[in-house]
Amino acid sequence: MWLPLSLFSAFFLGMYDVSKKRAVTGNAVFPVLFFSTLTGSLCTMPLIVLSLAAPDTARQLHVYVAPQPLTEHLLIVAKSFIVGLSWVLSYFGLKHLPITIAAPLRATAPLFTVLGAVLLFGERPSTLQWTGITLILSSYILYSRSGKQAKETKVPLLWIIFMILAAVTGAVSAGFDKYLLQSRTLPPLFVLCWFLFYLSIMYGVIALLLWMPRRHKTTPFVFRPSIVLIGILLVIADTAYMTALSDLQAKLALVSAIRRSNVLISFAGGMIVFHEGNLRRKLLPFAGIITGLALIILKR
């Protein structure tokens, strides 16, 4: 089931990206991160409560979140810190860099993930699968460059470093997910529920300490329905992703490449919601992603 679950996750991840763009445009970053993550945590918290209050009922509904020792919770805290750092770096990098520079840098994240899967976990995709992975990642980078601006602008090196670090920490997070779900065999629901819980606390503290004292001097915060939608879509996408990755037959390189097909949904969202142009320039990477997915599916 890891293959259809990866595709399902990619679909909702694309919708998540569209909602994130709507929520963060002209808005304060930290409150958006906090309220969207809090929404996701509130969506999953009833599962923890039900598992504690009525474990038999939770098992019957297939939503049981099994209790784990403190050591496992500390690992989830570490994951929350890695993901939280990656998202902060990415949001601020995207906010200060032109799309000409930011998008290609952001597109390198899956390349780091695939590299880590091969070097650290010894994954060996077949030749056909490698062809599919290469097609998807190349198309992803090509897609990101389709929005290239006509004028180049000078930007501080700091924000370029932010985007590179965001890509690296994103790859580290994906590798850590494989370790938690396959090597430690932690239940996907446990990882998801507690990850969102700890991350919402972290973002709450950051927003309280860093944004609240300076909120009148920085970008104002406007609460939008898309912020709530971010949390809901993240829960759906990550539930499918973590369930897929918990399958011992699933390769991180393949799951990561398939998840990158979320740009197909972003493509549609950009056209429908944001009325973006460059349709012709985006058709080639669109076809490349579809072909890459077909090659992976044929040789699973």
Phi, psi and omega in degrees: 000355186295329182291305178297327178294322178296319177294318178300316179297319180298320180300311182285335175292325176296317177295324177299317179296319179297316179295322180295319179298317179297321186285323190266345181298118180065026184232159178290135188289307188298316177297324177297314178300316183294308185291326178291319178291321177299320177300315178299319179295319179294332177290327184263341183300324177302332178293320178293315180298315179296322180294328179279320185277322183218074184301324180295318178296318179298321178294319180296327180272358180062036178233024183287127176255100185292135176298146180228155179293169183302323181301322180290324177294324178295325175295321178292323175299318178297318177298316180300320179295316181296311180295316180301318178296317180299316181293320179296314179299316182295314182298315182287325176297314179295329182290327187255348182256146171291154184299333179303323183262318187293315186297313178297323178295318179295327183289349180281349183304312179297331178295318177297322180296312179297318179299316178295321180298322182283315185281320186268323184254000176065027179288141180228082176298154178290170179301318179294320178293320177299320178299316178296316179299314180298319178297315182295312183292320178296318179294325179297316179293318178298320178298317182295331181274354181290343178263020184305133180280156182288327183250133176274142179234149178281135179228153178297144180298333183305315185286331174294318177297321177303314183292322178295316179295326177297320178294317181293313181293329175296320177292321177299319179298318179296318177295323178293325176300315179299319179297314182294317189274330182255310182287315179273348180051042177283141179297136181305320181294324177297313181298313184293310184299311184282331175298313180293324179296310182291323181292323178295325176295315180300313181293327177297316179295316180297314180297322181291320185273324187258326184264315184305314181294339185242016189297334181279344181259348181250189179298128180292158180256131176238122180283127181234150178303331180296336178294317177295320181296326177303311182297318181294314181293326178296319179298314181296312182296316183285330175298314179294318181297312182291325176295320178296314184288339178287344175291124183296341178277347184281133176260133181301321180300319181286314180299318180296318180295317179296320180298331180291348176290000176300342180294340176296320177288321177299323177302309180295318180297320179298323180286316187278312186275315186256359176054043179281153181260215181059037183300315183297320181291340183265349182291323181295308176297328176302311179295324180296320179294316179299316180296317179298317177299318180298320180294320179292318181294322181293331183240055182273000000 
